[in-house]
Amino acid sequence: MRTTTNELARLTILALALATPACGGGSVGDEGADSDSSGETTDNPTSTTAPTSATMTDATTNDTTASTTMTTMSTDPDTTDTDPSTTEPGGCPQDIDFGAPDLAGCTPLASDFTPDSSAAYPACVADGGEWVLVDEPPGSAARVEAYEDMIELLRNGATPSADDFTTARAIYATDNGLESRVLRREDTHYPPIPAAEQDPGVAFDRQCSVADNATNYPDRCVGPARIQPIVDEAFVAGMTGDGDANVHAARIDAAVQWFLWISIYKEAASCILAPGDCDSTWAYYNGGTEQGAGIGVSANLREIDPAIDDAIFNGMLAIRCWRDLFPADGDPAFEDLGDAGEAMFYEAHEQLDNASWYGWARLVRAHLERQPAVCDSEADANWAFIQVAGPVLDPEAAVRDEAAAATLTSLWANDAPSVDDLTGGIAALDAAFGCPQCESCDVSQEWGY
């Protein structure tokens, strides 16, 4: 079999990558490469010279190339007609009005925290509606800035070059940067790794950095098992010029946002034992900025609807209020909180979780709405984003609405969705994730730490 130049380059990158050790990890909580302290205090990522190789894992998900993903109807698309008012069904772009989400019935629950009125919460530091640090400024803010730097290279409206991917990969692989945390990120929506299989020499929230754990518990170990392979595969393809660069950039974007989004819930859980991780919850979401001026996931959601951003931030303020009312001692444990502290944490954590699920669903909805309006490579890239971001919703959708979940699962697997398919998917999203609040959507709290 002949080996092409691209194949040789790809194999060379993979060989160098697999010989390179993973990026440095951190301490208890989310921080510190070598420190045992908690909270984001000592490991602000700093830019480094682009590495000659990067740590890669075997990709286990979608192909690096995508077939043309047009929104299809019964007729062939006419890609030369760019006037939405005259494009016939099946052409692109199409000007489709999917309708706006109906939030008329969405109101805070009695158990929710809001800065102006929170009957369930005594007076606390969060009442002013601003984030007050628990500990030192968190290094996670720099990781969100790194995401923005990557997106400026890869998703700026122009097709990214191989050099753009190489530079973005260097940013991703910065010491104590994004990759170092992706490689150990846990999704605490899933049951924990059994105690008998945890490594006693590894910190409580870094058990997924143990290779066997990542292999045996891929849902819990979402970072190394699910997110990193997508990122690795897309970077290799982008750096070698294999396939559609816009598709690879979209997959990286979706995967890194997935990491940032899941970190919100994870850090809120680990801040029971590592109080500084409360600050990481906030910084992973908005880059450690003032409310309303966020970057990263916060900015992307606020562009869709400021109410989404406000609901998630209020959930974070609930966590901050709880931590203020039940401050940690030198060696915090959940049992130290007592019944009142435990109950308040459960309520705050669920408020944040429900708002976060709603936000992710709206992010996916916005991309579904956009699909008929884009063509060719832009359409393929938009659908590639959806095929990474959409399945994130599946387990929660299945709990909330089985019929809606089945519709969504089918849609993510559809490489040529029709307008009817998109309409059905949006209706399913609205059915399962209708509000930032959900009174009956509890996650088992034993799944945290």
Steps between C-alpha positions, in 0.01 A plus 500: 500500500633844410552743790415859411685805629206586728496147639872513572460834676209370700686188608804707594294731720331207670831324560656810655185566700480158654862527613432823688388495866175665594489857617547576868212443733399689808426467868189417696209687349583640160834666557872481564737281307692394807322659793260321732300816562145536371353778294636667189796687639837399363471367150387772263574357156760693308562490129790289384686445175308273267594140581653279236259229604185469707338237715235319298262224593333253266189651348187300561232726363392661175698489176737789432336568165134565450285461195324811384225566753221689332155551640307280260145481378355300213687693230869550431648807669582796278815643655525777242185678618595697809180704533296347784181653362531311170676180597276204440456232771815292516733780399732697719495735661145480624335760720313285751322638805506229765336723760641623828503296822200570720628608843171643624460228760862501617540645847751435780412215734431573865833335580700709250741778586456839336688810615186710548280245677600163647268378770690172532833673566600722794697815428837416344790636298324424170207733566672781313479305174877495448751221540713535813806278493527215748874470444766633264412601141450171315735377229199358316431852370816477287374175348188678381720772353696224326175368351426847364850519348450163332162601361643824364741288295260225396153658481554860387298479178792388282597139436784420742838394363719214619713760681190630678429152631861458610494830689164419657633158603791669676256720692293195594810312619642784713632373833215493754271611219188357344635160404640432847149531644315327217720195559362457851151653480216306660129534432335477839161437339618138492576262789851526646776250440467230769726564798674164452611608152623846595872563532574614858803689373287721272285792620127443538403698190783374279414132491419527129866570431553132581490325161301195616235720657457704182464177302261329740285804584483712183184688598639609835844562344355714224815707447756233410248248365269715288613862462875459447469249213279744307748783553799283409342366183391843380839658568688225315271534199523879505878509532546252214244661269283188498134571425298814567685740731177675600352170616807423711491848654130463586560166671781649709277793593214273610729263692679774695171672582376161622799485735440855627130431547543173690763668719231730641319209665815309593669795674184579694508144634871492583484834681348310792847358569706764318335839569701682232322292237190712563694778326589260220131434437453868432819549299456196275165644401578866431876536522488666841333817373219723619153362440372599156851545358608136495710314246493136398178305554343793685545735204368241255186445706445868572506567126210256465301639795627696803242320715697176457818661627319657794337170601833315501670780692225494762567128544865582559402768751297233680819294537687810617231581757510144632879512536473833684236371741688173554870592476758225478756429769854381433393150404142524372271201471140481384389354831624812679222705337221342702149443368433865422826549311460181303143585402599851389784364289267253329257779412774734377671231295173402333412861421836539326468166322151564363595842370816356343309225319260759369788713377664212315166407341456858378854496356413189301162649402670810359717282276198297387323824407804608301536182297262587211657844462851378417646307207792283398796499743321735737206260520731204554679684780177603670373143492834368625463730802151364561614139473748561783287729717160338449567155651617668822129555570392138447521358855318795658241508221432129554422564866273795425315385185566162338320585176688825461828323575434242228433777247821677592716187492373426151567856386864503612561190287342655191766634260246669270220644716191641333320810623238266645776313687634826641150616596439173684834529678431853616157395628665213688757734655225736610303212650792361701672828586219754513625713788815574700315348795392138548343398828519125436845471339723408792833328445609251764720708730701193595650524152704804595790474743 
